């Protein structure tokens, strides 16, 4: 004992203190660690003195429904026949006719912010995805770094921890570029965000016939950056026999495989499937059997399309009976002013897009039919969002086939580009059409009855997308719902519908509050007042604030079209200016598609909403304001430069 006391006196460094602890434990027998405080068994010296305890695995409630989220890309409000469009989508129509159509549902106006908000139930800047997770479109600020925080758990993490199996197929879009290599880290890949299996692509777009394909944490083909260098995966050990198959077919096959394996192993366990095809984002690629269905059907042009679709939407009761079309956007010419060659070319672009969308509907039908064949359809909830933003403005005024943007403000360049496209019409829709996207005029038509396009966060054309909810067990009376909704509402709607509370922690990490509002209150009550009262929008300069039916909005210039299409603007390198933006004011309660600007009539109301935008921006880490000039001139993401 005296020897131990002497050691205690002499041990004064941290290292010697650790030695002291070990000596005391060894001398007095304190070596057995204390059991977990939640452990309910008995640990004795022998098995006879002990009682085993096993933690029961978490199980979903008896009869819990499967959940399927379907998110399409770049579709437009007036594209599908389910919402009055001229493109045949029988699967979406059938689900809508037997479920609910939401006409006042919104996205963020561009893909990555929409997906981050959808998956987390929180505003995109609040979860760090004000722009993208791509290196060139993220910045070192809390709302802009493109890295989903662990404090904003995804729907997959929540359902997984409540007894669901979780799968994702298709487009993910919120994994940082720097992490998307064979070396990871993998915590922001889908498998690090609650999905037990993933099959698809991590980026924003991919070739439909040669995709940058990943399964779980393994690259299958395509290319990825490894240690800063481009590595071609089509010629290495990861090559698989995928050639000739469309990405939509591949992800549907894989989704069905995941479901079947799960149901074989655990027939009564529910699953969550996140089905996010690349369609109808560019490149528009599809087999001729689909696009040939539309031969000649768009020859009368985009103005006629808009007229037909708004009439259909009135007949379906989707919009007010006295609704009128907005004025054609300034960057879209009247169809009757085009040359015969332009009309022929542009109509072909739309034929390909239409076939692409109908084919996507068919692939969704395979999921629906399979669930019916295994007696799971009636116990499955579908949330179908027809587009993560409005129809795409990224196809230029004349369309793209296999080349990127040219500065079409120069008449000579525009003429040359048009001739190039006319010479390549045989490539339309094929695997060789690696950049294919339709002209602005068709994007505007696909957004009928709204104005403006994807990226335009100030406009309903950028942010309003159709939502279909189908749930035979929970929705008894099909119909139309006009309540205001936003993409952050789908997560809390899902949780309320399946009977799960939002967790305070996920695997030991405290969770931020979910910002969305459940839409479940509207299932049985078409006349229930909207509960989502306020919502801000911001995409690279374009911004708006919605509050109780009123909307203040600020289009921002130069925008994406200005910079990419105008040679003079592209050469200027002036600081971004937001003070020159002219704010507009709309009463969506009486003017749902923003035809009458009330800014001058109600200046105080405009000031109120502008102040609220600033308040929401500060709460959600929206600042600093970053626009397309900052992105395209590489003023952001300077850490490695």
C-alpha positions in Angstrom: 0.0 0.0 0.0 2.9 2.3 0.8 4.3 1.7 -2.6 1.1 2.7 -4.3 0.9 5.9 -2.3 4.4 6.8 -3.4 3.4 6.2 -7.0 0.4 8.5 -6.5 2.6 11.3 -5.1 5.1 11.0 -8.0 2.6 10.7 -10.9 2.0 14.3 -12.0 1.9 14.2 -15.9 -1.2 13.1 -17.9 0.6 10.0 -19.1 1.5 9.0 -15.5 -2.2 9.7 -14.5 -3.4 7.1 -17.0 -0.9 4.6 -15.5 -2.3 5.4 -12.0 -5.8 4.6 -13.2 -4.7 1.3 -14.6 -2.8 0.4 -11.4 -5.7 1.2 -9.1 -8.1 -0.8 -11.3 -5.7 -3.7 -11.2 -5.1 -3.5 -7.5 -8.8 -3.2 -6.4 -10.7 -5.1 -9.2 -12.5 -2.2 -10.9 -11.8 -3.5 -14.4 -15.4 -4.5 -15.5 -17.0 -1.6 -17.4 -20.5 -0.5 -16.5 -23.2 -1.8 -18.8 -25.3 0.5 -21.0 -27.8 2.3 -18.8 -30.5 1.1 -21.2 -29.5 -2.5 -20.7 -32.3 -4.4 -19.0 -30.5 -7.7 -18.4 -28.4 -8.9 -15.5 -24.7 -9.4 -15.7 -23.3 -11.7 -13.0 -20.0 -13.5 -12.6 -21.3 -16.7 -14.1 -24.0 -17.5 -16.6 -26.1 -19.0 -13.8 -26.1 -15.6 -12.1 -27.0 -13.6 -15.3 -30.0 -12.9 -17.5 -29.7 -12.2 -21.2 -31.3 -9.1 -22.7 -31.7 -8.5 -26.5 -32.9 -5.2 -28.0 -35.9 -5.8 -30.2 -35.3 -4.5 -33.7 -37.4 -1.5 -34.7 -40.4 -2.5 -36.7 -42.9 -0.4 -38.6 -46.4 -0.6 -37.4 -48.6 -3.5 -38.5 -49.9 -2.9 -42.0 -47.7 0.2 -42.6 -47.9 1.3 -46.2 -45.1 1.3 -48.7 -44.1 4.8 -49.9 -43.0 5.7 -53.4 -41.8 9.2 -54.3 -41.5 9.9 -58.0 -39.7 13.1 -59.1 -39.5 13.9 -62.7 -37.1 16.5 -64.2 -37.8 19.7 -66.2 -41.3 18.8 -67.2 -43.5 21.9 -67.0 -47.0 22.4 -65.6 -48.8 22.0 -69.0 -46.9 19.1 -70.5 -48.6 15.9 -69.3 -52.2 14.9 -70.3 -52.8 14.5 -66.6 -52.7 18.3 -66.3 -54.2 19.2 -69.7 -51.1 18.9 -71.8 -50.9 17.3 -75.3 -48.4 14.6 -74.3 -50.0 11.2 -73.6 -49.3 10.1 -70.0 -51.9 7.4 -69.2 -50.2 6.2 -66.1 -50.1 9.6 -64.5 -53.7 10.2 -65.6 -54.9 7.0 -64.0 -53.2 7.7 -60.7 -54.5 11.2 -60.7 -58.0 10.2 -61.6 -58.0 7.8 -58.7 -56.2 10.1 -56.3 -55.6 13.8 -55.8 -54.3 16.5 -58.2 -52.6 19.4 -56.5 -52.7 22.5 -58.8 -50.9 25.0 -56.4 -47.8 23.1 -55.6 -44.3 24.5 -55.9 -40.7 23.6 -56.3 -37.6 25.9 -55.9 -37.2 26.5 -59.7 -34.0 24.4 -60.2 -33.0 20.8 -59.6 -30.5 20.5 -56.7 -32.2 23.0 -54.4 -35.5 21.2 -55.0 -34.1 17.8 -54.3 -32.4 19.0 -51.1 -35.6 20.6 -49.9 -37.7 17.5 -50.8 -35.4 15.0 -49.1 -35.0 17.0 -45.9 -38.3 18.9 -45.5 -36.3 22.1 -45.0 -35.6 25.1 -47.2 -32.7 24.6 -49.6 -30.4 27.4 -48.2 -31.2 26.1 -44.7 -29.6 22.8 -45.7 -26.7 24.4 -47.5 -27.9 23.9 -51.1 -28.7 27.4 -52.3 -27.1 26.6 -55.6 -25.7 23.1 -56.3 -23.2 20.6 -54.9 -21.1 21.1 -57.9 -17.7 22.7 -57.4 -18.5 25.6 -59.9 -21.9 26.3 -58.4 -21.2 26.2 -54.6 -19.6 28.7 -52.4 -18.0 28.8 -48.9 -21.0 30.1 -47.0 -23.5 28.3 -44.8 -26.3 28.4 -47.3 -24.2 27.7 -50.3 -21.6 25.0 -49.7 -23.7 22.2 -51.2 -23.2 19.9 -48.2 -26.3 18.5 -46.6 -25.8 18.7 -42.8 -26.4 15.7 -40.6 -28.7 17.9 -38.5 -31.1 17.8 -41.5 -31.9 14.2 -41.7 -33.5 12.9 -44.9 -36.8 11.0 -45.3 -34.7 7.9 -46.0 -32.9 8.2 -42.6 -36.2 8.7 -40.8 -38.1 5.8 -42.5 -35.1 3.5 -42.2 -34.9 4.0 -38.5 -38.6 3.4 -38.2 -38.6 -0.1 -39.8 -38.6 0.6 -43.5 -36.2 -0.6 -46.2 -35.1 2.3 -48.3 -34.1 2.4 -52.0 -33.3 5.2 -54.4 -32.9 4.9 -58.2 -32.1 7.6 -60.8 -30.9 11.1 -60.2 -29.5 12.1 -56.8 -27.9 15.5 -57.5 -26.7 16.5 -54.0 -23.4 14.8 -53.5 -20.5 17.2 -53.6 -18.3 16.8 -56.7 -15.2 16.5 -54.5 -16.8 13.5 -52.7 -18.0 11.7 -55.9 -14.9 9.5 -56.4 -13.9 6.0 -55.5 -12.2 7.4 -52.4 -15.3 9.1 -51.1 -16.0 10.2 -48.4 -19.3 8.5 -48.7 -21.3 10.1 -46.0 -23.0 12.4 -48.5 -23.7 9.8 -51.1 -27.2 8.4 -51.1 -26.0 5.4 -49.0 -24.7 7.9 -46.4 -28.1 9.7 -46.2 -30.3 6.8 -45.3 -30.7 4.8 -48.6 -29.8 1.2 -48.1 -29.4 0.8 -51.8 -28.8 3.3 -54.6 -28.6 2.8 -58.4 -28.3 5.9 -60.6 -26.2 8.9 -61.2 -24.9 11.4 -58.6 -24.8 14.6 -60.8 -27.3 16.9 -62.4 -27.6 15.2 -65.8 -26.2 12.3 -67.8 -26.3 10.6 -71.1 -29.4 8.3 -71.2 -27.5 5.6 -73.1 -24.1 6.0 -71.5 -24.8 7.2 -68.0 -22.4 8.0 -65.2 -23.8 5.1 -63.4 -23.3 4.2 -59.7 -24.6 1.3 -57.6 -24.4 1.8 -53.9 -20.8 3.1 -53.6 -19.3 1.6 -56.8 -19.0 3.3 -60.2 -20.2 1.1 -63.0 -19.5 3.1 -66.1 -19.3 6.6 -67.5 -16.6 8.8 -66.1 -15.6 10.4 -62.8 -12.9 12.7 -61.6 -10.3 10.8 -59.6 -7.6 12.8 -57.9 -8.4 15.8 -60.1 -8.1 13.8 -63.4 -10.8 12.6 -65.6 -10.9 8.8 -65.7 -12.8 6.9 -68.4 -14.7 4.1 -66.8 -16.1 2.6 -70.0 -12.7 1.0 -70.7 -11.8 -0.4 -67.3 -12.7 -3.1 -64.8 -16.0 -1.5 -63.9 -17.5 -1.9 -67.3 -20.8 -3.7 -67.3 -23.1 -4.8 -70.2 -25.4 -1.8 -70.2 -25.0 -0.6 -73.8 -28.2 -0.3 -75.7 -30.5 0.1 -72.7 -32.1 3.4 -71.8 -31.3 4.7 -68.3 -35.1 4.8 -67.5 -35.3 1.1 -68.2 -32.2 0.3 -66.1 -33.5 2.1 -63.0 -36.9 0.6 -63.3 -35.5 -2.9 -63.6 -33.3 -2.2 -60.5 -36.2 -0.7 -58.5 -38.3 -3.9 -59.2 -35.4 -6.0 -58.2 -34.9 -4.2 -54.9 -38.6 -4.5 -54.1 -38.7 -8.2 -55.0 -35.7 -9.1 -52.9 -37.0 -7.2 -50.0 -40.5 -8.7 -50.1 -39.0 -12.2 -50.5 -36.9 -11.7 -47.3 -39.5 -9.8 -45.3 -42.9 -9.9 -46.9 -44.6 -7.7 -44.2 -41.9 -5.0 -44.0 -42.7 -1.8 -45.8 -40.3 -0.1 -48.2 -39.6 3.4 -49.4 -38.7 3.9 -53.0 -37.3 7.2 -54.3 -37.7 7.0 -58.1 -36.1 10.0 -59.9 -35.4 9.4 -63.6 -33.2 11.7 -65.6 -36.3 12.4 -67.8 -37.1 14.9 -69.0 -33.9 16.8 -68.4 -31.6 17.1 -71.4 -30.3 15.2 -73.3 -33.7 14.3 -74.8 -33.0 10.8 -76.0 -35.6 8.1 -76.7 -36.3 5.2 -79.1 -38.1 6.2 -82.3 -41.1 4.1 -81.5 -42.0 6.7 -78.9 -41.2 9.9 -80.7 -42.8 8.6 -84.0 -46.2 8.7 -82.3 -46.0 12.5 -82.4 -45.1 12.9 -86.1 -46.7 16.1 -87.3 -48.6 16.7 -84.1 -46.8 19.9 -83.2 -46.5 21.4 -86.7 -48.9 24.2 -85.8 -46.4 25.5 -83.2 -46.1 26.6 -79.6 -48.7 29.3 -79.7 -51.4 26.9 -80.8 -50.1 24.4 -78.2 -50.7 27.0 -75.4 -54.2 27.8 -76.7 -55.2 24.1 -76.7 -53.7 23.3 -73.3 -55.3 26.2 -71.4 -58.6 25.1 -72.9 -58.0 21.5 -71.6 -57.0 22.8 -68.2 -60.2 24.7 -67.9 -62.3 21.6 -68.9 -60.5 19.6 -66.2 -61.2 22.2 -63.6 -57.5 22.7 -62.9 -57.5 26.5 -63.5 -60.2 29.2 -63.2 -62.7 29.1 -66.0 -62.0 32.7 -66.9 -58.2 32.3 -67.0 -56.3 33.9 -69.8 -52.8 33.2 -71.1 -49.9 35.4 -70.1 -48.2 37.5 -72.8 -45.6 35.4 -74.7 -42.2 35.9 -73.0 -40.0 38.3 -74.9 -37.3 35.8 -75.8 -39.9 33.6 -77.7 -40.9 34.7 -81.2 -44.4 34.2 -82.5 -44.6 30.9 -84.4 -46.0 32.5 -87.5 -42.9 34.6 -87.9 -40.6 31.6 -88.3 -39.2 30.3 -91.5 -40.5 26.9 -92.9 -37.1 25.4 -92.0 -37.3 26.7 -88.4 -40.9 25.4 -88.0 -39.9 21.9 -89.3 -36.8 21.7 -87.1 -38.5 23.0 -83.9 -41.5 20.7 -84.3 -39.1 17.8 -84.5 -37.5 18.8 -81.2 -40.9 18.8 -79.6 -41.8 15.3 -81.0 -38.7 13.9 -79.4 -39.5 15.6 -76.1 -43.1 14.3 -76.2 -41.9 10.7 -76.9 -39.4 11.0 -74.1 -42.1 12.0 -71.6 -44.5 9.3 -72.7 -41.8 6.7 -72.5 -41.1 7.9 -68.9 -44.8 7.4 -68.1 -44.5 3.9 -69.4 -41.5 3.1 -67.2 -43.5 4.3 -64.2 -46.4 2.1 -65.3 -44.0 -0.9 -64.9 -43.5 0.0 -61.2 -47.3 0.4 -60.7 -48.1 -2.8 -62.6 -45.5 -4.8 -60.7 -46.8 -3.6 -57.3 -50.3 -4.7 -58.4 -49.0 -8.1 -59.5 -47.5 -8.8 -56.0 -50.6 -7.4 -54.2 -48.8 -4.3 -52.8 -50.4 -1.5 -54.9 -53.4 -0.9 -52.6 -51.1 -0.5 -49.6 -48.7 1.9 -51.3 -48.7 5.7 -51.2 -47.5 7.5 -54.3 -46.3 11.1 -54.2 -45.6 12.1 -57.8 -44.1 15.5 -58.6 -44.1 16.2 -62.3 -40.9 18.2 -62.5 -38.4 19.5 -60.1 -38.8 23.0 -61.7 -40.5 24.5 -64.7 -39.6 23.5 -68.3 -36.0 24.1 -69.2 -34.6 27.4 -70.6 -31.3 25.7 -71.3 -32.0 24.7 -74.9 -31.4 28.2 -76.4 -33.7 29.9 -78.9 -33.0 27.4 -81.6 -32.5 24.2 -79.7 -29.4 22.0 -79.0 -28.4 18.7 -80.5 -24.8 17.7 -79.9 -23.2 21.1 -79.2 -23.2 23.5 -76.2 -24.5 27.1 -76.3 -23.3 29.5 -78.8 -23.7 33.3 -78.5 -26.8 33.6 -80.6 -27.2 37.4 -80.3 -24.8 37.6 -83.2 -27.0 37.0 -86.3 -24.2 35.3 -88.2 -23.6 32.8 -85.4 -27.3 32.2 -85.1 -27.6 31.5 -88.8 -24.6 29.1 -88.7 -26.0 27.3 -85.7 -29.4 27.0 -87.3 -27.9 25.5 -90.4 -25.8 23.1 -88.3 -29.0 21.9 -86.5 -30.9 21.5 -89.8 -28.1 19.3 -91.1 -28.3 17.1 -88.0 -32.0 16.3 -87.7 -31.2 12.6 -88.2 -29.5 12.7 -84.8 -32.5 14.0 -82.9 -33.4 11.6 -80.0 -30.6 9.2 -80.7 -27.6 8.3 -78.5 -25.5 10.8 -80.6 -27.7 13.7 -79.4 -25.7 14.2 -76.3 -26.8 17.8 -75.6 -30.3 17.7 -77.0 -32.8 20.2 -75.6 -35.8 22.0 -77.2 -36.0 25.7 -78.0 -37.3 28.2 -75.5 -40.7 28.4 -77.3 -41.5 24.8 -76.4 -40.4 25.3 -72.8 -42.8 28.2 -72.5 -45.6 26.0 -74.1 -44.9 23.2 -71.6 -45.3 25.7 -68.8 -48.9 26.7 -69.9 -50.6 28.7 -68.4 -47.7 30.4 -66.7 -44.9 32.7 -67.9 -41.2 32.2 -67.7 -39.2 29.1 -67.3 -36.9 26.9 -65.1 -34.5 29.0 -62.9 -37.0 31.8 -62.7 -37.7 31.7 -59.0 -39.7 35.0 -59.3 -42.3 33.3 -61.5 -44.9 30.6 -61.2 -43.5 29.3 -64.5 -40.3 28.4 -62.8 -41.8 27.1 -59.5 -45.3 25.7 -60.0 -45.3 21.9 -60.8 -48.1 19.3 -60.7 -48.4 17.0 -57.7 -50.3 13.8 -57.7 -51.0 11.8 -54.5 -52.4 8.3 -54.9 -53.3 6.2 -51.8 -56.3 3.8 -52.2 -56.5 3.1 -48.5 -56.2 6.7 -47.3 -57.8 8.7 -50.1 -61.4 7.6 -50.7 -62.7 10.5 -52.9 -60.5 11.5 -55.8 -60.4 15.2 -56.7 -58.6 18.4 -57.2 -56.8 20.3 -54.5 -55.9 24.0 -54.7 -54.2 24.5 -51.4 -50.8 26.2 -51.5 -47.9 23.7 -51.1 -44.2 23.5 -51.5 -41.7 20.7 -52.0 -40.6 21.0 -48.3 -44.2 19.8 -47.4 -43.8 16.3 -48.9 -41.7 14.9 -46.0 -44.0 16.0 -43.2 -47.0 14.9 -45.3 -45.5 11.4 -45.7 -44.6 11.1 -42.0 -48.1 12.1 -40.9 -49.7 9.7 -43.4 -47.6 6.7 -42.3 -47.9 7.6 -38.6 -44.3 8.5 -37.7 -43.2 11.5 -35.7 -40.3 13.6 -36.8 -37.3 12.5 -34.7 -35.5 14.9 -32.3 -32.3 13.0 -33.0 -31.1 10.6 -35.7 -28.4 8.2 -34.5 -27.3 10.5 -31.8 -27.4 13.8 -33.8 -29.8 16.5 -32.8 -32.1 17.5 -35.6 -33.1 20.9 -36.9 -36.8 21.7 -37.1 -38.6 20.5 -40.2 -39.9 23.6 -42.0 -42.5 22.1 -44.2 -46.3 21.8 -43.5 -48.1 18.5 -43.9 -50.7 18.5 -46.7 -52.5 15.6 -45.1 -55.2 18.0 -43.8 -56.3 18.4 -47.4 -56.8 14.8 -48.2 -60.4 14.7 -47.2 -61.3 18.4 -47.5 -61.0 20.2 -50.8 -62.0 23.5 -49.2 -59.7 23.5 -46.2 -57.7 26.8 -46.1 -54.0 26.6 -46.9 -51.8 26.0 -43.9 -48.5 26.8 -45.6 -48.6 30.6 -45.3 -45.2 31.9 -46.2 -42.5 30.8 -48.6 -39.4 32.5 -50.1 -37.7 31.6 -53.4 -34.2 32.4 -54.7 -32.2 31.0 -57.6 -29.1 32.9 -58.8 -30.5 36.4 -58.5 -34.2 35.7 -59.3 -36.2 35.9 -56.1 -39.7 36.2 -54.6 -41.7 36.0 -51.4 -45.2 34.4 -51.1 -47.4 35.3 -48.1 -51.1 34.5 -47.8 -51.8 34.6 -51.5 -49.7 37.7 -52.2 -46.4 37.5 -54.0 -43.6 40.0 -54.4 -41.1 39.0 -57.0 -37.9 40.4 -58.6 -36.6 39.1 -61.9 -32.9 39.5 -62.1 -30.7 40.5 -65.0 -28.4 39.5 -66.6 -29.8 36.0 -66.1 -28.8 32.7 -67.7 -30.2 33.5 -71.1 -28.7 37.0 -71.1 -25.2 35.8 -70.4 -25.1 32.6 -72.4 -26.8 34.0 -75.5 -25.5 37.6 -75.7 -21.9 37.9 -76.8 -21.5 41.5 -75.6 -22.8 40.6 -72.1 -20.6 37.6 -71.9 -17.5 39.7 -72.3 -18.4 42.2 -69.6 -17.1 41.5 -66.1 -18.9 43.9 -63.9 -19.9 43.3 -60.3 -23.3 41.8 -59.8 -25.9 44.4 -59.1 -29.2 43.6 -57.3 -30.3 47.2 -56.5 -31.5 47.7 -60.1 -33.9 44.8 -60.0 -37.5 46.0 -60.3 -39.9 44.3 -57.9 -43.3 43.2 -59.0 -46.4 42.5 -56.9 -49.2 40.0 -57.6 -52.4 38.9 -55.8 -52.4 35.2 -56.6 -55.9 34.8 -55.0 -57.4 36.6 -58.0 -54.5 36.5 -60.5 -53.1 32.9 -60.3 -50.8 33.2 -63.3 -49.3 36.7 -62.6 -50.8 38.8 -65.4 -51.4 42.1 -63.4 -48.5 43.8 -61.6 -49.9 45.7 -58.6 -46.6 47.1 -57.3 -47.5 50.7 -58.1 -51.0 50.3 -56.8 -50.0 48.8 -53.4 -46.5 50.1 -52.6 -46.9 49.4 -48.8 -47.9 45.8 -49.5 -44.8 45.4 -51.6 -42.6 46.9 -48.9 -44.1 44.5 -46.4 -43.2 41.5 -48.5 -39.8 42.8 -49.4 -39.0 43.1 -45.7 -40.3 39.6 -45.1 -38.1 38.3 -47.8 -35.1 39.8 -46.0 -36.3 38.3 -42.8 -36.6 34.8 -44.4 -33.3 35.2 -46.1 -31.5 35.8 -42.8 -33.3 32.9 -41.1 -32.4 30.5 -43.8 -28.8 31.5 -44.6 -29.7 32.8 -48.0 -27.2 35.6 -48.0 -24.9 36.5 -49.7 -26.8 37.0 -53.0 -25.0 35.1 -55.7 -26.1 35.2 -59.4 -25.2 33.6 -62.7 -22.5 36.2 -63.3 -20.8 35.1 -60.1 -21.0 31.4 -61.3 -20.1 31.7 -64.9 -17.2 34.1 -64.2 -15.9 31.7 -61.5 -16.1 34.2 -58.7 -17.1 31.5 -56.2 -15.6 28.3 -54.7 -12.1 29.7 -54.4 -10.7 27.3 -51.8 -8.6 25.3 -54.4 -7.7 28.2 -56.6 
